[in-house]
Amino acid sequence: MYSKKEYLRHGILFIATLISTTLAGAEWVYGKSVLGEGESLLTWEYFWMSMAFSIPFIGILLIHELGHFFTAIYHKVKCTLPFFIPGWLGFIGIPTIGTFGAVIQMKGFVNSRKKFFDIGVAGPLAGFVVALVVLVYGFTTLPEPDYIYSVHPEYADPDFQGYEEGALDFELGNNLLFWGLGEVFADPDRMPAMSEVIHYPYLFAGFLALFFTALNLLPIGQLDGGHVIFGLFPKRHREISLVAYVLFIGYAGMGMISPYSPVEDLMLWIPLYVGFLFICFTKSGLSLKNRITLVLSIAALQYAVAFVLPGVHGYQGWLFYGFLLGRIMGVRHPEVSGFHELDTKRKALGILAIVVFILCFSPEPFIFAEGSDF
């Protein structure tokens, strides 16, 4: 079915991604504070230790993609092998998680709502089950509370006051499932703060898996969640996808334009931001007039909210993903002939996928605050 060249190419990408996530895991889990003078994280010792992060993380992504892959084969839809995308930039000082994800490209024509649904829902649900197992294991096997001193020995110093001025303070943003599993399975005395979860390889791998699951299950366009909505609501999926995208980009850009900013800044920033929104709706399927009206309405509403509630901000980290969705992928799902409803079992799986999305979604998944107090 696939040539030796294809197996080789995809295998090399997979191995490269495993290596890059292992190197990234060493930076996140252990950090530079554990090192003595002249030591480096680029050693075999830290490499093997960091596989406690990379193997479960990449394993969950692999199961996700294989869910799509084998379902596509079952429905006789041609597709590529999983493409894993390595992405470690630690050698130039930029923190990454070692990968930009994994994808499978459909090469055959999908002529059925049922096939779209099955292929779309199989990946995130398969990966979610494995992520659940990894997280339960991580929460039930937490190390002793003094483990954190091996990563941050400075915490043991009674005179320690917090991060130095200008240091980058980082923490993970909680979601309902991660919080709930911690409440049920973790020993409260050993449960780390969200700012320290990155030092617990199984928890960090599981958290990232939930993050990617939520991204894929957004009910927009041709994302996995878009396939689910396409199957569940055959006559309303376009409206649902567009509304979901408007809410997503509207939340992301909250606080981008504020009446409390200097006038000279607003004169430059408002046209740029409105232009950005306009580009984001390039593949929305709306007419030019409706696009302009919608974009101006979103910007005006965000401006009004900033006026009434100046402390309210969205998560601007979502804007780039919103741009990719709107400009590159599009927010519309390709149509198929007919409006046949899904059977009861598939509807139940679709509802389950929506619940999984709600449980996994973090409004602010990665929180950076430069120079903030510890």
N, C-alpha and C positions, 0 to 999 in steps of 0.2 A: 504493500500500500504506500509506503514511504521509501525513498531512496536512502542508500547508505550515507550520502552527502547530507540529507536532511537530518537523519539521526545524529550524525556527527556534529552538525551546526547547533542543533538544539541541546545536545548533550554538553557541548563546550560552554554554551551560555548558562546552562543550569549549574555546572561546576563553578564557573566564574562568579555567578551570583551567590552560591554557597560560600565561596571564599570571601567575597566582598562583604557579605553580611556578617561573617565571622570576624573580620577585621573591624567592622563598625561596632559589633557587639563588644569587642575588647575595650573600645573607647567609651561606650555608654556604661557598660556594667562595672568596669573596674576603674576607668578614668586615670588621669595622670597623677592624682594625689597618692596612689599606692606605690609610686615609683620612687626608688632612691636615686641619688645623684648618678647620672650617666646611664640609667636604665631606660628601657624602651618597652612599649606594649607589643612591638613587632617581634615577638619571640614565639617559639613553638609552645612553650608553657602556657602563655596567655591565649594562643591560638586554639589549643585543645580545650582549655577551660571555657572559652567563649562559644564553643559549639553548643553549650547548654542553652544559648540564645538562638543561634542560627539554625540548628537542626529543627527544633519545633516550629520556628517562625517560617522557614522555607518549606517545611513539611506541610504546614497548614495551607500555604499558598499553592503547593503542588496538588494537594487533595482538592482544593477549590477548582483548579484548572482541569484536573482529571474528571471532576464531576461534569463539567461542560463537555469535555472531550468524549467520554464514553457514552454520554447521552446523545451527542451528535452522531456518533457511530451507530448507536441503536436505531436512530431515526434515518440512517443512511444519508446524512448531510456531510458533505466533504468539508474538512477543516484542517488546519495546520496542527502540528504538535505544539505543546505549550512553549511560548517564547518567554524566557526569563530575562529580565533587563538588569544587569549589574549596575551599581551606582555608588561606589565608595570614593569619597573625595577628601578623606582624612589626610592624605599626603599633602594637600594644600591648605589644611586647617579648617575645612568646611565640614560641620557635623552632618552626617547622613545616616540612614538606617541600612545602607549597603545595597539597596535595590530600589528601582522605580516600579516594581510590581511585575506581574506576568500577564500575558494575554494569549488568547487563541483566536485566530482569524478564520471566520467562516468563508469557505471558498465555493460552497454550493448554494443553490437557491433554496431558501426556506419558504415553502408555499402553504404553511399551515400555522394557525394560531396556537394550536396544541404543541407543535414542535418548538416554536419560539418560547413558549412558556416552559416546557420541560427542560430545554437546554439552558434557559436563563436561570431557573430556580435551582437546578441541580448543583451548580458550583457553590454559591454562598451557603446553602444549607449543609452541604458536605463539609466545607471548611469550618462552618460554625460548630458542628458536632465535635470535630477534633480540637478546635480552639477551646471549647467548653471543658474537654478532658484535660488539656494542658493547664488551664486556669485552676481547675479544681485541684489538680496535683500541686501546682505552685502554691496555692493558698494553704493546703494541708501539710506541706513540707517546708514551711518558712523556717529559716535558720533562727538561732537565738538572737535576742535583741542587740547584743553587742557585735553582731556581724557587721553592722554599718560602720563600726570603728575601723574595720580592716580596709574599708574603702575610703572613709573619711576620718583618718586618725585625728584630725584637728578638732572633731566633735568632742573628743575625750578631754580636751583642754578646758578646764573650768573658766578660763579667761576668754574663750572663743566667743566673739560677738556677732559673727555672721559673715557674709561675703564681703570681700573688699569692694570699695567704691568703684563702680564701672564694670564689675563682674556681671556675667550673664546668669541671671536666676531663671531656672527652667523647671516646669512641672507638667505632668500630664493632666488633662482635663477629664474628670470622671464621667462615666456613663452609668445607666441604671443597672446593667448586668454586672459590670465590674464591681460596682458598689455592693450589689446584693450578694454576689458570691463571696466577697470579703466579709460581709456581715455573718454569713452562714457558716463558712468553712475556716476562716482564719482565726488564729489565736489573737485576741485583741492586743496582748502584750507584745506580739511579734509583728503585727500589721504595720507596714511602712507607710509613711506619708506619701502623697502622690508625687511630691518632689523627689522621692527616693526610690520609687518603683523601678526606675531605669537600672538600678543596681541589682535587681532580682530577675535573673534571665528568663525564667518561665513566666513570671507575671508580665514582664515587658513584652515578650514574644506574643503572649495571649492578648494583651492590650492592643498591640499593633494589628493583630489578626481581626479583632473586633472593629478597629478603625477601617480597615480595608473592606470588611464585610459591609459595614454601613455605607461606605462610598459606593460600592457596587449595587446596593439595594435602594439607592435613591430612585424614586419613581419618575425618572426623567429619561426621555429619548430611548436610546438603545442600550442603556445600562441594564444590568440584570433586573433591577427593580422596574425599569421601563418595560421589559419583557413580561414581568409579572402583571403589571397594570394593563398591558396590552391584552393579556389573556383574560383577566378578571372582568375588565370593563370594555368590551369590544366596541361600543359606540361612544364612549366618553374618554377614552385614553388620551386623545390629543389635548382636551381641555385640562385633564388631571395633570398631564406632563407639563403643560405650560404654566399652570397655577403653581405647581411644585417648584418649577424653575424660578418663577417670579419671587416666591417666598424665600427660596434659597439665596438668590442674588441680592434680594432686598435686605435680608438679615445680614449677609456678609458685608455689605457696604454701609451698614448703619454707623453713623459717626464720621463718614468720609468727608461730608460737607457740613459745616456748622456755621450758624449766624454769628457765633462768638469768635470766629477766626478773623484776622485782619482783612479789610476789604481788598487790599491789593493781592492777597493770597487767594481770596475767593474768585476774583476776576480771572485768575489763571486756572485755578483748580476746578471750578464748576464746569467750564467747557470741556476740559480734559476728561473729567469723570463722566459727564453726560455722553461724550464721544465713546468712552470705553463701554458704557452700558449699551449704546447703540450697536457697537460691534458685537457685543455678547449676544444680541438677538438676531444676528445675521441669518441663522438657520432656524428661526422660529416658525416660519411659514406665514407670518403676518405680512400684510401689505405695508408699504412704506409709511402711509399715513398712520396706520395703527401702531407700527413700531415706534414712530416718533412720539405719539400720544402716550404709549405705555412707558417709554423710557423717561419722558418728562414727568409723568405721574409718579414713578418710583423715586426719582431724584427729589421731587417736591415733597413727597411724604417723608422721606429720610430727613430732609431739611427741617420740616415741621416738627418731627419727633426730636431732633437735636435741639430745637428751640424750646420745646416744652420740657424735655427730659435730657438736659445736656450731659448727664452722667451715663446715659445708655449707649452702649457700643455693640456692634456686631462682632463677627470674627473675620477680620480682613484677610486672614490666611485662606479663606474659602474663595476669594475673588479669582485667584489664578485657576482653580479648578472650575469655577463658574465660567471663566473665559474659554477653557478647553471644551466644556460641555456645549456652550452656546455657539462658539465660532467654528470649532473643529468637528465635533461629533453631531451637533444639532439636537434639538429638543423634540423632534418628531420621530415617530416610529414608522418604519415602512409598513404599508398595508398588505393584507392578503385578501383573497376573495372570500366573501361570506362573513357571517356574524355568528358562527356556531359557538354556543356556550361551552365552557369547560365542564367536565363531569364533577361530581361531588368531591372526590378525592383530590383532584387538582385544585378545586376552590379552597379546600381545607389547607393544602400546602401553600397556596397563595396568601391566605390569611396568616399562616404561620410565618411566612417570609416578611410580611408587613410588621408583625409583632417583633421578629428578630431585629429588623431595622430600628424600630423604636427603642429596643433594649440596648442596642450597640452604638447608637448615634451619640456623639459627644458634641455639643454646641461649640465648645472650645477645646479641641483635642490636644493641642500643644500650646502651652502658655509661656511666653518669654517676657521677662521684665528686666530691663537693663538697670543695674544699680539699685535694685530693690532690696529691702531688708530681709534677712533670713527669718 
